[in-house]
Amino acid sequence: MAATNTNRFSTYTTASVGSGTETKNGEPKKDLWMSMLDSVASGKRLPEKTIIVLGGTVDSQREFFESLSTSELRRALDRQGSRTPPVANSFALGYAYYDVLDADQEDTLARISLYTLTSPSPAFASLLQPLLTPQSIPNTLIVVLLDWSQPWKWMRQLREWILLLRTVLISLPNECKATMEEVMLSWRDRGRGGGTNLDGTTAIPGSDGDVSIPLGPGEWEDALGLPLCLVCQNAEKMEYLEKTQSWKEEEFDVVLQFMRTVLLKHGASLIYTTPSTPSQLPSLIHSSLGIHSLLKKHPLKHNVIDRDKIVVPPNWDSWGKIRVLREGFDVELVSNGWTIDLDQPLAPPQANGDHLENGHINGDEDPDEEQDPEGSTVTLYESAVQDPTMDALQIAGRNSHSTKLEIPTTETQTFLSQQLKVLESFKQKNEEAREEYRSKHPKKIEDDDYVSYNGRPPEPKVLEHIGPVQFNMGGIQVDADDMVQRLKERQTYGSSPEPPSPNDDGVVEEQPQMDTENLQAFFTGLMNRRSGSGH
């Protein structure tokens, strides 16, 4: 841009200054306008960075974007009367951008462009290739989003994304590959006693000079060519797994050991995040892109103690630190198994299924295509971290990695309406059977409830085999037929008038009449006595 600007200036300005190219003293004349324009153009030129966000859903990608564009940026935009840039990620390759401000919220350090992709389909590889050029590769970061709602799918999802990245990076021209090698060499030297720290800042030279620490086993064995950061979102769901799925510290440690071992081969970083909770995510992302505040430093600190605030910076981890977390974990076996997994080709999308938001496929899948190779880390991980929704019958009846329901459920009201029609048909058949039986047998039977669906009452021999109906009432065995008979007799006895029983003389004994006058006088005396005692 500067080269083109030097040839574009106004002829009016040149004429007004003078037609000569030298001053009176013979010195070359300085173009004041061009120097001013060049200074303004260089002052407004911002460093441009790129983040390629892979995985997650539309909502989780927006949550990641909001966690990077902090509240200070929103307040600065409000002061300027502008709004936060929208996130356009509803279709295929999404896009968003934001500016990184300095600590005083006045100076803009860089502008970051985010490109988002939700499905690891090979058809989307052509969308990522134009984003990687020799100029953009040194300023590009790959971010893979995973969710704590389904941690048992993490290893398979990560393998799909890395295989897609390999497909894209292999197809780049040689000039881009040479640039990626230079980027990876500079990343390997971070925090190893060279000239840079873990966060990319310049290290203070020590007494030993620039002696770099050699690589340990399993470190940087499979460099992708671009820096990688794994973000595990919604860490608050760990408590849900602990309460509902009976997860313990052992399960959480196993997940962390697997992910750290795999990421160590790529020199990648790892972080757990929780919505609306401050974290080191902005510091980790910005330091990975080489963005540092000039006024206030935010040192990047590792954290492997708090299970919901895990932070593993690049070049910090090692096999020894992973083994210390929990004994019995075979780091070497997992590391070698991941190499076997990445040697597999990227599976093409199924013809009879559609990609979901999280990258998985609906529909029946060919079991031969989904079988993992022997010694696969994905198989080891899924055997150690099992899906609680998959029981033994489901695993035996279908592929263990499929999430398709065997029987689709219907809505409750629809199911009840269907059952109502069935009950109405049975009721109609029963009524028709009764009417048919009554028309053939005019004599009314004692109990119509004995009529069956075929219109015939049960035979007497069947009733004899049934026997008396008895039930337990307060610990006493009661015969139902006998009880009904007694109730009928009592009702009949109570309704009939009892004749008076004559005595020997044939005279009915009269009841003595009550002397009401004496009773009235007695109660009157009591009342007068109480009133007299009151005075």
C-alpha angles and dihedrals in degrees: 000000000000092000092053093046092057090063096046114077135129119271088211090060091049093050093047093052094047141277096251125089096211135061126234091271091053095252120136112266118245118227103226095188094054093049090051093049092048092051092049093048093049091047093054095045108109127198108252120216131184131213119189107202114201127187134006126086132286090267096046091050090053089048089053091050092050092050089057096045095065129205090261089062091050091051090049090051090049090054090052092048093241132120134235110272112258124246112238103193105126096106130044108296111024129196140205137151141197139178123244110224128203123247092272090052090231106093123058112223100188145335116241123203117202122205114190132199125178103185127057093215116149087227089071094056091092089059093059099046097074090054093063114073131147088260097047100040096078089053099044131103128188116218123188117197122211129176130224090218088080110021092158089071097052100097094048092047092048091050091053093052095047091049089052091050090051090052090053097043095048091055093055120106121263093257090061092046091053090052091050091053090054091049093051092049091054091048093052091058094055112117094355098110095279128114098294137059128225091273093050097256121134112274123228109247112248134204093271093059120219098335108153124211113243121242118268127223114296094014121129092347092139111029111186096205093247131065113262131206124187115208117193107197133201097032089171087078089072087081090053091053089049094053103037103028097034093239116172135193089274093063093048091048092050091053091050093047093051094049095045092049093051095044091049090068090059098039089241132155130233134208137171116215136191124201116256091008122113114245142162092260096110091047092048094047096043094046090050087057093047095251113143132169116247094207107036127025121216106202115211111234127191120232124188097151104069103066095208095044102050115162121177112176120206116276092014102095130078140172091261093056091048093052092051091061093070131348123240097042113132103217095176093052092052093046093051091045091055089057088054091050093052092051089068119095120249108266113239119235116272117257094220098044139067126225116250125217093264094052100259125124130238123217135048115319130206107254091212091061094048098050111116120223121257112278092021116164089215089061092047092049096048091048090052096040105039128190106249092210093062112083128182095270093052092048091050094046100047145004113308092226097051120102098192118126115243095214119028112225124230128221116273096239092047091051093049093049090053092049091048090059090051092050092048091053091051091048092051092050091051093051092048090051092052093049091049092051093048091050091053094042110040091180107092115235121227096249123022091197089075090068110106130209092270091059097248125113117232116268119257091245089061091052090051091054091051092060128190119334112239134179138182115253116180092333093310121111107231127194108227096207092048091048092051091049092051092050091052092050092048091050091050092047093049094050096051117082115245115232115230114260109239120221126226093276092050091241121124112236109243121223114243112253119237117245101234095178093059091047091051092050091049095053092043090056091051091053093049092049092052093049091049093052090051091063 
